[in-house]
Amino acid sequence: MEQIADLQLNQGVYMTRSAWQMLGLSPFMPTHALLRGGTLQPGPVIEEMEGVSTARTLPQERDTGTATLQIMNVIVVLLVLFSGALELVVFYNLGQLNFSERIRELATLKVLGFTRREMKKLVLRENIIITLMGLPLGLMLGPPLLQLLLTYGLPNTIQFVSYIGPASWLYTLGITMVFAFLVNSILGAKFKSVNMVEALKSVE
């Protein structure tokens, strides 16, 4: 063995006929042939040769790889959009739950003379603090989960390197905070509908 090559698609051993025969292995029956130089071009002449099923040039292989990467980029974009929608739903549900559980407390504050703005600051500030506390945990768990997905979620013939660029970290922080403030603005309108009488009634 002279070299080890990193291949993201397919696996195999590259060996010459002389090296194979020197090892004393079974009859030499290659599955692929890599040709360099010469004037042979893929076409009917080569493909009609005995034992040849397909013939491809290096530019054709590059085009195939580029097309595959473009498809994967579309899949990644869809995953990001769906995860963003899920994040927005989770934020809203948590904020709504926090608002519903504290409705009696908010009604009491309203009776004591707190303005709607002051009550919004009290509750919505907590949502921002909880978001800021959860961000480090998500950033720490992200890389291991990505590596786990690439290790066990792909077949053995495909290999992708786990890499998260600096821009991805910034996008994660930015989008998360934008969603947090968006949900807060939506929940802020609910403070107008706080009914002091209904909220302060004893639970039967």
Contacts in CASP RR format, 6 or more apart in sequence:
PFRMAT RR
TARGET T0000
AUTHOR 0000-0000-0000
METHOD contacts of the structure
MODEL  1
MEQIADLQLNQGVYMTRSAWQMLGLSPFMPTHALLRGGTLQPGPVIEEME
GVSTARTLPQERDTGTATLQIMNVIVVLLVLFSGALELVVFYNLGQLNFS
ERIRELATLKVLGFTRREMKKLVLRENIIITLMGLPLGLMLGPPLLQLLL
TYGLPNTIQFVSYIGPASWLYTLGITMVFAFLVNSILGAKFKSVNMVEAL
KSVE
5 14 0 8 1.000
6 159 0 8 1.000
7 159 0 8 1.000
8 158 0 8 1.000
8 159 0 8 1.000
8 160 0 8 1.000
8 161 0 8 1.000
9 65 0 8 1.000
9 68 0 8 1.000
9 157 0 8 1.000
9 158 0 8 1.000
9 159 0 8 1.000
10 157 0 8 1.000
11 156 0 8 1.000
11 157 0 8 1.000
14 34 0 8 1.000
17 28 0 8 1.000
17 30 0 8 1.000
20 28 0 8 1.000
21 28 0 8 1.000
40 46 0 8 1.000
41 57 0 8 1.000
42 55 0 8 1.000
42 56 0 8 1.000
42 57 0 8 1.000
42 60 0 8 1.000
43 55 0 8 1.000
46 52 0 8 1.000
46 55 0 8 1.000
47 53 0 8 1.000
47 54 0 8 1.000
47 55 0 8 1.000
56 64 0 8 1.000
84 175 0 8 1.000
84 179 0 8 1.000
87 175 0 8 1.000
87 176 0 8 1.000
87 179 0 8 1.000
88 179 0 8 1.000
88 182 0 8 1.000
88 183 0 8 1.000
91 127 0 8 1.000
91 131 0 8 1.000
91 179 0 8 1.000
91 180 0 8 1.000
91 182 0 8 1.000
91 183 0 8 1.000
92 183 0 8 1.000
92 186 0 8 1.000
92 187 0 8 1.000
94 127 0 8 1.000
94 130 0 8 1.000
95 127 0 8 1.000
95 183 0 8 1.000
95 187 0 8 1.000
96 187 0 8 1.000
98 123 0 8 1.000
98 126 0 8 1.000
98 127 0 8 1.000
99 106 0 8 1.000
99 123 0 8 1.000
99 187 0 8 1.000
99 190 0 8 1.000
102 123 0 8 1.000
103 194 0 8 1.000
103 199 0 8 1.000
104 199 0 8 1.000
104 200 0 8 1.000
106 119 0 8 1.000
106 123 0 8 1.000
106 191 0 8 1.000
106 194 0 8 1.000
106 199 0 8 1.000
107 194 0 8 1.000
107 195 0 8 1.000
107 196 0 8 1.000
107 199 0 8 1.000
107 200 0 8 1.000
108 200 0 8 1.000
109 118 0 8 1.000
109 119 0 8 1.000
109 122 0 8 1.000
110 116 0 8 1.000
110 119 0 8 1.000
110 194 0 8 1.000
110 196 0 8 1.000
111 196 0 8 1.000
111 200 0 8 1.000
114 122 0 8 1.000
116 191 0 8 1.000
116 192 0 8 1.000
119 191 0 8 1.000
119 194 0 8 1.000
120 188 0 8 1.000
120 191 0 8 1.000
123 187 0 8 1.000
124 184 0 8 1.000
124 187 0 8 1.000
124 188 0 8 1.000
127 180 0 8 1.000
127 183 0 8 1.000
127 184 0 8 1.000
127 187 0 8 1.000
128 180 0 8 1.000
128 181 0 8 1.000
128 184 0 8 1.000
131 176 0 8 1.000
131 177 0 8 1.000
131 180 0 8 1.000
135 173 0 8 1.000
135 176 0 8 1.000
139 169 0 8 1.000
139 172 0 8 1.000
142 164 0 8 1.000
143 162 0 8 1.000
143 164 0 8 1.000
146 162 0 8 1.000
146 164 0 8 1.000
147 162 0 8 1.000
150 160 0 8 1.000
150 162 0 8 1.000
154 160 0 8 1.000
END
